[in-house]
Amino acid sequence: MITRAGALHALESVTDPELPVLTIADLGILRDVRIDGDAVVVTITPTYSGCPAMAEIRSDVVAALTRAGAAAVTVDTALAPAWTTDWMSQQARDKLRAYGISPPTAGPSGPVDIPLSAVLGSLGARGRAAVGCPQCGSPDTEELSRFGSTSCKSLWRCRSCREPFDLFKDH
């Protein structure tokens, strides 16, 4: 019989198929793990409702827990509350940067009063907050396409080192 601690340990090997450097826990889509008799019940929240990676993640969760000794595995999907990049761990943000993807900005989850002068001072030419290059750190970057290699990323280029990179979109 598998314990909750054993199940959590087994799930440390489950990565996002689109971002293989991140585990589902790093990404914040692993919402709950509980033991119900002989079964393990896992709740995950997709990064967005049409995320094509969810079927593979579900399959990987079942496989990891079965290898760890779970007699039965149920994977539930919770759409509410909706996933947000605020659920990503700092470790996930660091892993993305090391992988060459600019992480989403970490910010408060509720309304915040910010003086307009502070906002205007931090915006780039296109009216967006400056995005740092994950290669050289320069804030002199430009968005090439709102749509990148996956739906959750956009394509950017650094004007300093001239390298292209993905930006994980804020949700």
N, CA, C and O of each residue as an XYZ file, in Angstrom:
684
protein
N       0.850     -1.195      0.000
C       0.000      0.000      0.000
C       0.886      1.245      0.000
O       1.861      1.327      0.747
N       0.544      2.186     -0.824
C       1.331      3.406     -0.945
C       0.821      4.464      0.029
O      -0.380      4.575      0.275
N       1.744      5.230      0.571
C       1.387      6.333      1.467
C       1.318      7.630      0.666
O       1.744      7.680     -0.488
N       0.784      8.665      1.279
C       0.738      9.964      0.610
C       2.149     10.462      0.339
O       2.424     11.001     -0.733
N       3.049     10.285      1.312
C       4.444     10.701      1.123
C       5.082      9.928     -0.034
O       5.834     10.498     -0.824
N       4.782      8.638     -0.130
C       5.301      7.831     -1.228
C       4.739      8.281     -2.571
O       5.446      8.295     -3.580
N       3.470      8.645     -2.572
C       2.845      9.128     -3.808
C       3.470     10.452     -4.238
O       3.778     10.644     -5.414
N       3.655     11.355     -3.292
C       4.282     12.642     -3.615
C       5.695     12.432     -4.148
O       6.112     13.103     -5.093
N       6.428     11.508     -3.546
C       7.786     11.208     -4.016
C       7.748     10.671     -5.449
O       8.560     11.071     -6.283
N       6.816      9.775     -5.734
C       6.694      9.208     -7.076
C       6.353     10.293     -8.096
O       6.823     10.244     -9.233
N       5.544     11.263     -7.701
C       5.123     12.319     -8.625
C       6.227     13.332     -8.912
O       6.096     14.145     -9.827
N       7.320     13.291     -8.137
C       8.457     14.180     -8.409
C       9.091     13.888     -9.768
O       9.808     14.727    -10.313
N       8.824     12.693    -10.318
C       9.401     12.331    -11.621
C       8.522     12.753    -12.796
O       8.932     12.631    -13.951
N       7.325     13.246    -12.514
C       6.401     13.612    -13.600
C       6.671     15.061    -14.022
O       6.502     16.003    -13.248
N       7.097     15.197    -15.283
C       7.416     16.523    -15.806
C       6.373     16.954    -16.829
O       5.589     16.142    -17.321
N       6.379     18.231    -17.135
C       5.512     18.766    -18.172
C       6.128     18.364    -19.515
O       7.304     18.645    -19.746
N       5.376     17.719    -20.404
C       5.946     17.285    -21.675
C       6.401     18.430    -22.575
O       7.254     18.229    -23.440
N       5.847     19.623    -22.386
C       6.250     20.777    -23.189
C       7.419     21.533    -22.560
O       8.140     22.262    -23.242
N       7.595     21.349    -21.260
C       8.674     21.999    -20.508
C       9.331     20.939    -19.622
O       9.100     20.927    -18.413
N      10.135     20.061    -20.192
C      10.634     18.902    -19.454
C      11.540     19.217    -18.269
O      11.882     18.314    -17.507
N      11.933     20.467    -18.098
C      12.739     20.822    -16.933
C      11.872     21.091    -15.709
O      12.394     21.246    -14.605
N      10.549     21.150    -15.892
C       9.639     21.440    -14.785
C       8.801     20.230    -14.421
O       8.254     19.555    -15.292
N       8.706     19.963    -13.129
C       7.780     18.933    -12.669
C       6.392     19.558    -12.585
O       6.235     20.778    -12.627
N       5.397     18.694    -12.467
C       4.041     19.231    -12.353
C       3.861     19.975    -11.030
O       3.005     20.853    -10.921
N       4.667     19.625    -10.024
C       4.625     20.372     -8.760
C       5.283     21.739     -8.939
O       4.751     22.744     -8.466
N       6.449     21.790     -9.625
C       7.108     23.075     -9.900
C       6.153     24.031    -10.604
O       6.058     25.210    -10.262
N       5.449     23.494    -11.594
C       4.560     24.292    -12.424
C       3.313     24.748    -11.667
O       2.663     25.721    -12.050
N       2.989     24.034    -10.591
C       1.826     24.402     -9.787
C       0.527     23.785    -10.265
O      -0.547     24.183     -9.813
N       0.605     22.810    -11.182
C      -0.631     22.179    -11.646
C      -1.010     20.968    -10.797
O      -2.137     20.480    -10.888
N      -0.092     20.482     -9.980
C      -0.413     19.409     -9.034
C      -1.104     20.053     -7.838
O      -0.461     20.717     -7.025
N      -2.402     19.858     -7.736
C      -3.189     20.565     -6.728
C      -3.419     19.768     -5.452
O      -3.466     20.345     -4.366
N      -3.562     18.441     -5.567
C      -3.849     17.645     -4.373
C      -3.499     16.188     -4.630
O      -3.614     15.691     -5.750
N      -3.073     15.522     -3.578
C      -2.826     14.082     -3.607
C      -3.395     13.530     -2.309
O      -3.045     13.975     -1.216
N      -4.288     12.542     -2.458
C      -4.852     11.923     -1.252
C      -4.990     10.427     -1.466
O      -5.097      9.940     -2.591
N      -4.984      9.730     -0.370
C      -5.145      8.280     -0.385
C      -6.586      7.979     -0.009
O      -7.088      8.474      1.000
N      -7.246      7.170     -0.818
C      -8.627      6.780     -0.582
C      -8.678      5.251     -0.622
O      -8.874      4.647     -1.677
N      -8.500      4.643      0.547
C      -8.427      3.177      0.610
C      -7.151      2.701     -0.064
O      -6.052      3.071      0.351
N      -7.289      1.877     -1.108
C      -6.128      1.390     -1.863
C      -5.789      2.285     -3.048
O      -4.821      2.024     -3.763
N      -6.562      3.321     -3.260
C      -6.370      4.173     -4.433
C      -5.693      5.488     -4.075
O      -5.812      5.991     -2.957
N      -4.986      6.023     -5.048
C      -4.421      7.364     -4.936
C      -5.264      8.261     -5.837
O      -5.480      7.958     -7.010
N      -5.732      9.360     -5.273
C      -6.522     10.324     -6.041
C      -5.684     11.593     -6.182
O      -5.296     12.210     -5.191
N      -5.417     11.965     -7.419
C      -4.593     13.131     -7.731
C      -5.469     14.158     -8.429
O      -6.246     13.825     -9.324
N      -5.337     15.402     -8.012
C      -6.061     16.492     -8.669
C      -5.043     17.396     -9.338
O      -4.080     17.847     -8.718
N      -5.282     17.653    -10.627
C      -4.427     18.555    -11.387
C      -5.283     19.648    -12.013
O      -6.470     19.461    -12.279
N      -4.649     20.790    -12.238
C      -5.310     21.918    -12.885
C      -4.502     22.280    -14.117
O      -3.312     22.572    -13.997
N      -5.107     22.271    -15.299
C      -4.351     22.623    -16.512
C      -3.962     24.094    -16.507
O      -4.621     24.927    -15.884
N      -2.882     24.394    -17.213
C      -2.469     25.791    -17.317
C      -3.497     26.604    -18.089
O      -3.629     27.809    -17.877
N      -4.219     25.948    -18.977
C      -5.403     26.541    -19.613
C      -6.286     25.390    -20.062
O      -5.798     24.274    -20.246
N      -7.560     25.638    -20.240
C      -8.533     24.550    -20.416
C      -8.297     23.693    -21.650
O      -8.740     22.545    -21.673
N      -7.628     24.191    -22.665
C      -7.385     23.392    -23.865
C      -5.975     22.844    -23.960
O      -5.552     22.443    -25.045
N      -5.235     22.813    -22.867
C      -3.830     22.402    -22.891
C      -3.690     20.961    -23.392
O      -4.198     20.038    -22.756
N      -3.004     20.759    -24.531
C      -2.872     19.422    -25.096
C      -1.961     18.505    -24.289
O      -1.974     17.291    -24.495
N      -1.181     19.053    -23.386
C      -0.262     18.232    -22.592
C      -0.970     17.466    -21.474
O      -0.392     16.538    -20.908
N      -2.203     17.834    -21.146
C      -2.885     17.224    -19.998
C      -3.093     15.720    -20.148
O      -2.993     14.993    -19.160
N      -3.377     15.241    -21.339
C      -3.576     13.797    -21.522
C      -2.291     13.043    -21.212
O      -2.322     12.001    -20.557
N      -1.165     13.563    -21.679
C       0.113     12.902    -21.402
C       0.481     13.018    -19.925
O       1.000     12.067    -19.342
N       0.220     14.161    -19.324
C       0.496     14.329    -17.890
C      -0.336     13.335    -17.092
O       0.181     12.685    -16.183
N      -1.610     13.211    -17.419
C      -2.486     12.266    -16.730
C      -1.917     10.846    -16.845
O      -1.858     10.119    -15.854
N      -1.504     10.458    -18.034
C      -0.930      9.137    -18.262
C       0.363      8.954    -17.470
O       0.589      7.889    -16.894
N       1.212      9.978    -17.435
C       2.468      9.909    -16.688
C       2.229      9.807    -15.185
O       2.972      9.116    -14.489
N       1.196     10.489    -14.675
C       0.841     10.402    -13.247
C       0.437      8.975    -12.906
O       0.902      8.409    -11.917
N      -0.432      8.397    -13.729
C      -0.877      7.017    -13.493
C       0.315      6.064    -13.538
O       0.438      5.198    -12.672
N       1.187      6.206    -14.520
C       2.347      5.317    -14.653
C       3.293      5.444    -13.465
O       3.755      4.432    -12.938
N       3.587      6.666    -13.036
C       4.504      6.878    -11.908
C       3.947      6.275    -10.623
O       4.682      5.647     -9.861
N       2.667      6.461    -10.384
C       2.074      5.939     -9.152
C       1.906      4.426     -9.204
O       2.023      3.758     -8.176
N       1.637      3.886    -10.366
C       1.544      2.426    -10.520
C       2.906      1.787    -10.261
O       2.999      0.766     -9.579
N       3.967      2.396    -10.814
C       5.334      1.888    -10.558
C       5.672      1.944     -9.081
O       6.411      1.099     -8.576
N       5.131      2.943     -8.381
C       5.414      3.121     -6.954
C       4.571      2.203     -6.069
O       4.742      2.190     -4.850
N       3.659      1.434     -6.676
C       2.889      0.469     -5.901
C       1.440      0.809     -5.647
O       0.781      0.120     -4.869
N       0.922      1.845     -6.273
C      -0.492      2.181     -6.091
C      -1.347      1.112     -6.782
O      -1.098      0.749     -7.932
N      -2.345      0.623     -6.067
C      -3.248     -0.393     -6.634
C      -4.186      0.213     -7.667
O      -4.534     -0.435     -8.653
N      -4.592      1.451     -7.441
C      -5.484      2.149     -8.366
C      -5.158      3.637     -8.304
O      -4.755      4.156     -7.263
N      -5.338      4.308     -9.427
C      -5.052      5.743     -9.505
C      -6.206      6.434    -10.213
O      -6.650      6.000    -11.276
N      -6.682      7.508     -9.613
C      -7.680      8.361    -10.233
C      -7.070      9.740    -10.377
O      -6.504     10.282     -9.428
N      -7.187     10.309    -11.575
C      -6.685     11.659    -11.810
C      -7.878     12.544    -12.122
O      -8.540     12.385    -13.148
N      -8.139     13.471    -11.226
C      -9.229     14.429    -11.410
C      -8.663     15.742    -11.946
O      -7.525     16.108    -11.653
N      -9.470     16.438    -12.729
C      -9.087     17.744    -13.242
C      -9.963     18.797    -12.588
O     -11.190     18.705    -12.611
N      -9.318     19.798    -12.004
C     -10.039     20.917    -11.393
C      -9.806     22.154    -12.252
O      -8.665     22.576    -12.440
N     -10.874     22.728    -12.769
C     -10.761     23.929    -13.595
C     -10.932     25.211    -12.792
O     -10.619     26.298    -13.278
N     -11.429     25.085    -11.566
C     -11.609     26.257    -10.714
C     -11.008     25.971     -9.348
O     -11.272     24.917     -8.770
N     -10.219     26.873     -8.828
C      -9.850     28.128     -9.459
C      -8.930     27.880    -10.645
O      -8.215     26.880    -10.702
N      -8.965     28.804    -11.580
C      -8.126     28.691    -12.773
C      -6.657     28.826    -12.396
O      -6.293     29.600    -11.510
N      -5.815     28.050    -13.094
C      -4.373     28.106    -12.853
C      -3.846     29.499    -13.168
O      -4.347     30.179    -14.063
N      -2.850     29.904    -12.436
C      -2.180     31.177    -12.650
C      -0.678     30.968    -12.508
O      -0.242     30.067    -11.791
N       0.109     31.787    -13.179
C       1.556     31.673    -13.059
C       2.029     31.978    -11.639
O       3.170     31.677    -11.288
N       1.167     32.569    -10.828
C       1.509     32.788     -9.420
C       1.717     31.469     -8.689
O       2.374     31.437     -7.648
N       1.163     30.373     -9.222
C       1.301     29.061     -8.587
C       2.655     28.417     -8.879
O       3.006     27.415     -8.256
N       3.413     28.975     -9.811
C       4.731     28.431    -10.121
C       5.689     28.741     -8.984
O       5.682     29.841     -8.431
N       6.510     27.763     -8.646
C       7.494     27.968     -7.584
C       8.646     28.838     -8.086
O       8.854     28.980     -9.291
N       9.383     29.410     -7.152
C      10.581     30.171     -7.543
C      11.570     29.237     -8.221
O      12.274     29.634     -9.150
N      11.622     27.991     -7.750
C      12.499     26.992     -8.372
C      12.115     26.793     -9.846
O      12.992     26.638    -10.695
N      10.820     26.795    -10.152
C      10.370     26.661    -11.541
C      10.841     27.844    -12.376
O      11.296     27.669    -13.506
N      10.732     29.035    -11.827
C      11.167     30.235    -12.543
C      12.674     30.188    -12.810
O      13.133     30.565    -13.888
N      13.431     29.724    -11.824
C      14.882     29.604    -11.990
C      15.227     28.546    -13.042
O      16.133     28.740    -13.853
N      14.497     27.424    -13.022
C      14.732     26.360    -14.003
C      14.418     26.842    -15.417
O      15.154     26.530    -16.353
N      13.333     27.599    -15.583
C      12.992     28.134    -16.900
C      14.105     29.032    -17.428
O      14.525     28.914    -18.579
N      14.572     29.926    -16.572
C      15.630     30.856    -16.982
C      16.886     30.085    -17.399
O      17.502     30.402    -18.417
N      17.262     29.078    -16.613
C      18.443     28.267    -16.942
C      18.243     27.480    -18.234
O      19.209     27.177    -18.933
N      17.004     27.153    -18.548
C      16.663     26.404    -19.762
C      16.595     27.316    -20.994
O      16.488     26.838    -22.123
N      16.659     28.638    -20.764
C      16.627     29.588    -21.871
C      15.264     30.176    -22.155
O      15.046     30.755    -23.219
N      14.337     30.034    -21.208
C      12.994     30.605    -21.337
C      12.833     31.662    -20.259
O      13.068     31.399    -19.079
N      12.436     32.844    -20.663
C      12.204     33.900    -19.690
C      10.957     33.554    -18.889
O       9.895     33.337    -19.474
N      11.060     33.497    -17.562
C       9.891     33.118    -16.754
C       8.870     34.239    -16.690
O       9.185     35.399    -16.956
N       7.637     33.881    -16.332
C       6.632     34.931    -16.149
C       7.014     35.790    -14.955
O       7.728     35.349    -14.054
N       6.533     37.007    -14.967
C       6.827     37.881    -13.844
C       6.019     37.436    -12.645
O       4.854     37.060    -12.777
N       6.627     37.477    -11.489
C       5.914     37.150    -10.253
C       5.282     38.433     -9.753
O       5.928     39.481     -9.707
N       4.041     38.346     -9.388
C       3.377     39.552     -8.932
C       2.259     39.224     -7.980
O       1.913     38.056     -7.799
N       1.699     40.226     -7.377
C       0.582     40.016     -6.471
C      -0.625     39.481     -7.217
O      -0.800     39.755     -8.404
N      -1.453     38.721     -6.525
C      -2.604     38.116     -7.185
C      -3.854     38.982     -7.144
O      -4.874     38.609     -7.723
N      -3.802     40.095     -6.496
C      -4.978     40.954     -6.418
C      -4.680     42.349     -6.913
O      -3.558     42.626     -7.338
N      -5.673     43.247     -6.866
C      -5.455     44.617     -7.321
C      -4.436     45.335     -6.444
O      -4.425     45.177     -5.223
N      -3.585     46.121     -7.083
C      -2.554     46.873     -6.379
C      -2.532     48.276     -6.958
O      -2.577     48.439     -8.177
N      -2.464     49.284     -6.113
C      -2.354     50.665     -6.578
C      -0.900     50.947     -6.939
O      -0.008     50.809     -6.102
N      -0.668     51.342     -8.189
C       0.674     51.673     -8.658
C       0.582     53.022     -9.351
O      -0.258     53.216    -10.230
N       1.440     53.951     -8.962
C       1.410     55.257     -9.623
C       1.743     55.113    -11.110
O       2.613     54.323    -11.478
N       1.056     55.873    -11.960
C       1.270     55.806    -13.398
C       2.721     56.081    -13.756
O       3.250     55.459    -14.677
N       3.377     56.993    -13.054
C       4.776     57.315    -13.362
C       5.669     56.096    -13.163
O       6.634     55.923    -13.907
N       5.378     55.251    -12.187
C       6.177     54.047    -11.957
C       5.985     53.051    -13.088
O       6.931     52.375    -13.492
N       4.769     52.960    -13.597
C       4.482     52.043    -14.692
C       5.159     52.513    -15.966
O       5.808     51.720    -16.650
N       5.020     53.774    -16.292
C       5.595     54.294    -17.525
C       7.114     54.181    -17.541
O       7.709     54.000    -18.603
N       7.737     54.284    -16.391
C       9.191     54.163    -16.324
C       9.697     52.760    -16.570
O      10.868     52.587    -16.910
N       8.849     51.742    -16.408
C       9.307     50.361    -16.568
C       8.823     49.708    -17.852
O       9.071     48.523    -18.074
N       8.137     50.462    -18.698
C       7.595     49.873    -19.911
C       8.559     50.010    -21.079
O       9.284     50.997    -21.201
N       8.547     49.009    -21.921
C       9.340     49.049    -23.137
C       8.619     49.845    -24.212
O       7.580     50.457    -23.961
N       9.175     49.830    -25.389
C       8.640     50.625    -26.493
C       7.234     50.213    -26.891
O       6.472     51.043    -27.386
N       6.871     48.954    -26.689
C       5.551     48.488    -27.107
C       4.540     48.544    -25.971
O       3.446     47.995    -26.101
N       4.881     49.197    -24.852
C       3.933     49.346    -23.768
C       3.874     48.169    -22.819
O       2.947     48.079    -22.015
N       4.831     47.270    -22.888
C       4.874     46.116    -21.994
C       6.005     46.298    -20.996
O       6.958     47.036    -21.247
N       5.890     45.624    -19.869
C       6.974     45.631    -18.903
C       8.211     45.027    -19.556
O       8.102     44.089    -20.346
N       9.378     45.558    -19.231
C      10.627     45.056    -19.803
C      10.793     43.574    -19.485
O      10.554     43.139    -18.359
N      11.204     42.807    -20.488
C      11.437     41.370    -20.349
C      12.934     41.149    -20.449
O      13.553     41.512    -21.449
N      13.516     40.558    -19.427
C      14.951     40.300    -19.430
C      15.311     39.092    -20.278
O      14.599     38.088    -20.285
N      16.413     39.199    -20.985
C      16.911     38.085    -21.795
C      17.444     36.991    -20.869
O      18.258     37.283    -19.993
N      17.006     35.738    -21.041
C      17.514     34.669    -20.173
C      18.953     34.273    -20.520
O      19.587     33.543    -19.758
N      19.476     34.743    -21.656
C      20.849     34.412    -22.047
C      21.854     35.386    -21.430
O      22.822     34.973    -20.792
N      21.607     36.704    -21.632
C      22.585     37.704    -21.184
C      22.056     38.648    -20.110
O      22.822     39.416    -19.529
N      20.739     38.595    -19.840
C      20.152     39.435    -18.805
C      19.744     40.830    -19.245
O      19.182     41.587    -18.454
N      20.015     41.178    -20.483
C      19.680     42.518    -20.966
C      18.165     42.731    -20.997
O      17.421     41.828    -21.381
N      17.704     43.918    -20.595
C      16.278     44.232    -20.705
C      15.913     44.768    -22.093
O      14.743     45.044    -22.360
N      16.901     44.916    -22.973
C      16.660     45.453    -24.321
C      16.194     44.315    -25.228
O      16.980     43.751    -25.989
N      14.909     43.988    -25.136
C      14.328     42.858    -25.862
C      13.097     43.307    -26.627
O      12.532     44.367    -26.361
N      12.692     42.480    -27.584
C      11.491     42.787    -28.352
C      10.696     41.518    -28.603
O      11.259     40.438    -28.784
N       9.378     41.667    -28.612
C       8.506     40.545    -28.914
C       8.426     40.392    -30.432
O       8.125     41.347    -31.149
N       8.703     39.171    -30.913
C       8.606     38.889    -32.344
C       7.234     38.341    -32.704
O       6.689     38.645    -33.765
N       6.681     37.525    -31.805
C       5.373     36.930    -32.047
C       4.712     36.609    -30.714
O       5.355     36.068    -29.814
N       3.448     36.936    -30.587
C       2.692     36.632    -29.370
C       2.539     35.126    -29.200
O       2.235     34.647    -28.107
N       2.749     34.381    -30.281
C       2.594     32.935    -30.230
C       3.947     32.284    -30.449
O       4.604     32.528    -31.461
N       4.362     31.458    -29.501
C       5.660     30.792    -29.564
C       5.525     29.319    -29.878
O       4.590     28.895    -30.558
N       6.478     28.538    -29.371
C       6.520     27.108    -29.667
C       5.347     26.351    -29.053
O       4.988     25.275    -29.532
N       4.753     26.894    -28.009
C       3.522     26.346    -27.432
C       2.597     27.513    -27.127
O       3.027     28.666    -27.144
N       1.353     27.229    -26.853
C       0.362     28.289    -26.617
C       0.676     29.139    -25.397
O       0.240     30.287    -25.310
N       1.431     28.584    -24.452
C       1.705     29.321    -23.218
C       2.980     30.159    -23.307
O       3.406     30.741    -22.309
N       3.594     30.224    -24.494
C       4.821     31.001    -24.651
C       4.703     31.954    -25.846
O       3.945     31.706    -26.784
N       5.464     33.041    -25.790
C       5.581     33.961    -26.922
C       7.059     34.030    -27.313
O       7.936     33.721    -26.507
N       7.324     34.436    -28.552
C       8.682     34.459    -29.087
C       9.263     35.863    -28.992
O       8.645     36.834    -29.431
N      10.449     35.959    -28.419
C      11.131     37.239    -28.216
C      12.552     37.161    -28.769
O      13.058     36.078    -29.065
N      13.188     38.328    -28.902
C      14.597     38.400    -29.306
C      15.274     39.485    -28.474
O      14.694     40.532    -28.185
N      16.491     39.207    -28.108
C      17.309     40.178    -27.379
C      18.026     41.061    -28.391
O      18.656     40.567    -29.326
N      17.925     42.350    -28.198
C      18.610     43.276    -29.093
C      20.108     43.359    -28.780
O      20.901     43.776    -29.624
N      20.487     42.961    -27.568
C      21.899     43.028    -27.183
C      22.693     41.840    -27.712
O      23.677     42.018    -28.430
N      22.268     40.621    -27.358
C      23.016     39.433    -27.793
C      22.433     38.819    -29.065
O      23.010     37.890    -29.630
N      21.280     39.344    -29.517
C      20.601     38.929    -30.758
C      20.023     37.518    -30.700
O      19.605     36.991    -31.731
N      19.989     36.902    -29.545
C      19.460     35.548    -29.408
C      17.938     35.564    -29.259
O      17.398     36.398    -28.532
N      17.243     34.652    -29.940
C      15.797     34.507    -29.722
C      15.561     33.706    -28.444
O      16.403     32.909    -28.031
N      14.406     33.928    -27.828
C      14.040     33.146    -26.637
C      12.531     33.156    -26.475
O      11.834     34.021    -27.004
N      12.047     32.174    -25.731
C      10.624     32.111    -25.399
C      10.379     32.852    -24.098
O      11.248     32.903    -23.227
N       9.199     33.421    -23.973
C       8.730     34.015    -22.729
C       7.506     33.228    -22.308
O       6.554     33.103    -23.078
N       7.518     32.699    -21.104
C       6.351     32.014    -20.568
C       5.347     33.102    -20.221
O       5.619     33.967    -19.388
N       4.178     33.054    -20.868
C       3.177     34.109    -20.701
C       2.602     34.137    -19.298
O       2.428     33.100    -18.659
N       2.312     35.332    -18.834
C       1.603     35.496    -17.566
C       0.153     35.082    -17.787
O      -0.446     35.421    -18.808
N      -0.400     34.363    -16.849
C      -1.806     33.946    -16.923
C      -2.541     34.545    -15.759
O      -3.744     34.330    -15.612
